[in-house]
Amino acid sequence: MSFNPVTHVLFDMDGLILNTEDLYTIAFQNITSRYGKEYTYDLKVKLMGSQSHETAETIITHLQLPLTPEEFMKETKSQFQSLFPNTQVLPGARRLIEHLHKKNIPIGLATSSSKESYDLKTGKHHQELFAMFPYKTLGTSDPEVKRGKPYPDIFLVAASKFPDKPSPSKCLVFEDAVNGVRAARAAGMQVVMVPDSRLDRKLTEEATLVLNSLEEFRPELFGLPPFDD
């Protein structure tokens, strides 16, 4: 396999660095089950990477819930406050982030989470890890990000925050979601995908490289410094 060398790296957060996609599923199912509805994996795949209001509108419409988007988001907020402080870092994420940070590779965070949600997920256990990201784009709270994934907005905004303004072709994105991969490709970036094991592999074909875990990633494939060990 041959890949183009990159100089800058952008990371999604939910389902890639932290196990929050599992927690989103619990939260949404807790709400939809009260109305006799199931939050299915197929619906989840369509939503991953969406901004909060987009997610609320889609779930309400798809499952025909008797709620407004505002009411749904209020209920999810309560669920998140209970679930998100207990997030776990996924395999390989810490090692890769610490390695790139140590080697002075510019890295940025590009998550659809709101500022409030981000603080809940990272504040209790992971502040030191996320302090390694000098540039953060929190899509739901960032007025520059007009549209959620699969549109390219979040990655273009995130790349623009690097002081040297790299070309999209010099940015490598790490993602777990189909919508995130599509957003990165639409932005003109290469993307490494670490999908959920349940995902139909046909839906991963737009990714530049597909891995089972970040533990499998070899930085030198994209012209980045190799791991020291």
C-alpha positions as CSV (number, residue, x, y, z in Angstrom):
1,M,0.0,0.0,0.0
2,S,1.2,3.5,-0.8
3,F,0.1,6.6,1.0
4,N,0.9,10.3,0.6
5,P,3.1,11.8,3.3
6,V,1.4,14.2,5.8
7,T,2.6,16.9,8.2
8,H,-0.5,17.4,10.4
9,V,-3.0,15.1,12.1
10,L,-6.6,15.5,13.1
11,F,-8.5,13.2,15.5
12,D,-12.1,12.6,16.0
13,M,-13.0,11.8,19.7
14,D,-16.1,9.8,20.2
15,G,-15.6,6.1,19.4
16,L,-12.0,6.7,18.4
17,I,-10.2,8.1,21.5
18,L,-12.9,7.6,24.0
19,N,-15.6,4.8,24.3
20,T,-18.4,7.4,24.3
21,E,-20.2,5.9,21.3
22,D,-21.2,3.0,23.6
23,L,-22.4,5.6,26.1
24,Y,-24.4,7.5,23.5
25,T,-26.2,4.2,22.7
26,I,-27.1,3.6,26.3
27,A,-28.3,7.2,26.7
28,F,-30.5,7.2,23.6
29,Q,-31.9,3.8,24.2
30,N,-32.8,4.9,27.8
31,I,-34.9,7.7,26.3
32,T,-36.4,5.9,23.3
33,S,-37.4,2.8,25.3
34,R,-39.8,4.9,27.3
35,Y,-41.8,5.3,24.1
36,G,-41.5,1.6,23.1
37,K,-38.9,2.4,20.4
38,E,-35.5,0.8,19.8
39,Y,-32.4,2.8,19.0
40,T,-30.9,0.4,16.4
41,Y,-27.3,0.1,15.3
42,D,-28.4,1.0,11.7
43,L,-29.8,4.3,12.9
44,K,-26.7,4.9,15.0
45,V,-24.5,4.5,11.9
46,K,-26.4,7.2,10.1
47,L,-26.0,9.6,13.1
48,M,-22.4,9.2,14.1
49,G,-20.6,12.5,13.6
50,S,-23.8,14.6,13.5
51,Q,-24.2,17.7,15.6
52,S,-26.5,17.5,18.6
53,H,-29.5,19.2,17.0
54,E,-29.1,17.1,13.8
55,T,-29.1,13.9,16.0
56,A,-32.2,15.0,17.9
57,E,-34.1,15.8,14.8
58,T,-33.2,12.6,13.0
59,I,-34.0,10.3,16.0
60,I,-37.4,12.0,16.6
61,T,-38.3,11.8,12.9
62,H,-37.1,8.2,12.4
63,L,-38.7,6.8,15.6
64,Q,-41.7,9.1,15.5
65,L,-41.1,10.3,19.1
66,P,-43.6,12.7,20.7
67,L,-40.8,15.2,21.5
68,T,-39.4,18.4,20.2
69,P,-35.7,18.5,19.4
70,E,-35.3,20.8,22.5
71,E,-37.1,18.3,24.7
72,F,-35.0,15.4,23.4
73,M,-31.7,17.3,24.0
74,K,-32.8,18.2,27.5
75,E,-33.4,14.5,28.3
76,T,-30.1,13.5,26.7
77,K,-28.3,16.1,28.8
78,S,-29.4,14.5,32.0
79,Q,-28.3,11.1,30.6
80,F,-24.9,12.4,29.6
81,Q,-24.3,14.0,33.0
82,S,-24.6,10.5,34.5
83,L,-22.7,8.5,31.9
84,F,-19.9,10.7,30.5
85,P,-17.8,11.2,33.6
86,N,-16.8,7.5,33.4
87,T,-15.3,7.4,29.9
88,Q,-12.4,5.1,29.0
89,V,-9.6,5.7,26.5
90,L,-9.7,3.2,23.7
91,P,-6.7,0.9,22.9
92,G,-3.8,2.5,21.1
93,A,-5.2,6.1,21.4
94,R,-3.0,7.3,24.2
95,R,0.2,5.8,22.8
96,L,-0.4,7.5,19.4
97,I,-1.3,10.9,20.8
98,E,1.6,10.9,23.2
99,H,4.0,9.8,20.4
100,L,2.9,12.6,17.9
101,H,3.0,15.1,20.7
102,K,6.5,14.1,21.7
103,K,7.7,14.2,18.1
104,N,6.2,17.7,17.7
105,I,3.8,16.7,15.0
106,P,0.9,19.3,15.0
107,I,-2.2,17.6,16.1
108,G,-5.8,18.8,16.4
109,L,-9.1,17.6,17.8
110,A,-12.2,17.7,15.5
111,T,-15.2,16.4,17.3
112,S,-18.9,17.1,16.8
113,S,-19.4,17.3,20.6
114,S,-20.5,20.5,22.2
115,K,-18.2,22.3,24.7
116,E,-20.4,21.1,27.6
117,S,-20.3,17.5,26.4
118,Y,-16.6,17.7,25.8
119,D,-16.0,18.9,29.3
120,L,-18.1,16.1,30.7
121,K,-16.2,13.4,28.8
122,T,-12.7,14.7,29.5
123,G,-12.9,16.6,32.8
124,K,-12.7,13.8,35.3
125,H,-10.0,11.5,34.1
126,H,-8.5,12.7,30.8
127,Q,-7.5,16.4,31.1
128,E,-3.8,15.5,30.8
129,L,-4.3,13.6,27.5
130,F,-6.5,16.2,25.9
131,A,-4.1,19.0,27.0
132,M,-1.8,17.6,24.3
133,F,-4.2,19.0,21.6
134,P,-3.4,22.7,21.3
135,Y,-6.1,23.1,18.6
136,K,-9.6,21.9,19.3
137,T,-12.7,22.2,17.2
138,L,-16.0,21.4,19.0
139,G,-18.4,21.2,16.1
140,T,-21.7,21.7,17.9
141,S,-20.4,24.8,19.8
142,D,-18.2,26.3,17.0
143,P,-20.1,28.9,14.9
144,E,-17.6,28.4,12.1
145,V,-18.8,24.7,11.7
146,K,-22.0,25.3,9.8
147,R,-22.8,21.7,9.0
148,G,-22.0,18.4,10.8
149,K,-20.3,15.4,9.2
150,P,-20.5,14.1,6.4
151,Y,-20.0,17.7,5.3
152,P,-16.3,18.7,5.3
153,D,-16.8,21.9,7.5
154,I,-15.3,20.6,10.7
155,F,-12.1,19.3,9.2
156,L,-11.5,22.4,7.1
157,V,-12.1,24.6,10.2
158,A,-9.9,22.4,12.3
159,A,-7.0,22.5,9.8
160,S,-7.3,26.3,9.6
161,K,-6.5,26.5,13.3
162,F,-3.0,25.3,12.7
163,P,-0.7,28.4,12.5
164,D,1.0,27.4,9.3
165,K,-2.4,26.7,7.5
166,P,-1.5,23.3,5.9
167,S,-3.1,22.2,2.7
168,P,-5.8,19.6,3.3
169,S,-3.7,17.1,1.4
170,K,-1.1,17.4,4.2
171,C,-3.6,16.5,6.9
172,L,-4.3,12.9,8.0
173,V,-7.6,12.3,9.8
174,F,-8.4,9.5,12.3
175,E,-12.1,8.5,12.4
176,D,-14.4,5.7,13.4
177,A,-17.6,6.7,11.7
178,V,-18.8,6.5,8.1
179,N,-19.9,10.1,8.1
180,G,-16.6,11.2,9.5
181,V,-14.7,9.4,6.7
182,R,-16.9,11.1,4.1
183,A,-16.3,14.4,5.7
184,A,-12.6,14.0,5.7
185,R,-12.5,12.9,2.1
186,A,-14.8,15.8,1.1
187,A,-12.2,18.0,2.7
188,G,-9.5,16.6,0.6
189,M,-7.8,14.7,3.4
190,Q,-6.5,11.1,3.8
191,V,-8.3,9.2,6.6
192,V,-7.5,6.2,8.7
193,M,-10.7,4.5,9.9
194,V,-11.1,2.4,13.0
195,P,-14.7,1.2,12.6
196,D,-16.9,-0.6,15.0
197,S,-16.6,-4.4,14.5
198,R,-20.3,-4.6,13.7
199,L,-20.1,-2.2,10.7
200,D,-20.6,-3.6,7.2
201,R,-17.1,-3.5,5.7
202,K,-18.6,-2.2,2.4
203,L,-19.2,1.1,4.3
204,T,-15.5,1.5,4.9
205,E,-14.4,1.6,1.3
206,E,-13.9,5.4,1.2
207,A,-11.3,5.3,3.9
208,T,-7.6,5.5,2.9
209,L,-6.7,2.8,5.4
210,V,-8.9,0.6,7.7
211,L,-7.6,-0.8,11.0
212,N,-9.2,-2.9,13.7
213,S,-7.6,-0.8,16.4
214,L,-5.3,2.3,16.7
215,E,-2.8,-0.2,18.1
216,E,-2.2,-1.4,14.5
217,F,-1.3,2.1,13.1
218,R,2.2,2.6,11.7
219,P,3.0,6.3,11.5
220,E,5.8,5.8,9.0
221,L,3.2,4.7,6.4
222,F,2.3,8.4,6.1
223,G,5.8,9.9,6.5
224,L,5.4,10.4,10.2
225,P,8.1,9.5,12.8
226,P,7.9,5.8,13.7
227,F,7.3,4.6,17.2
228,D,10.5,4.4,19.3
229,D,9.7,0.9,20.4
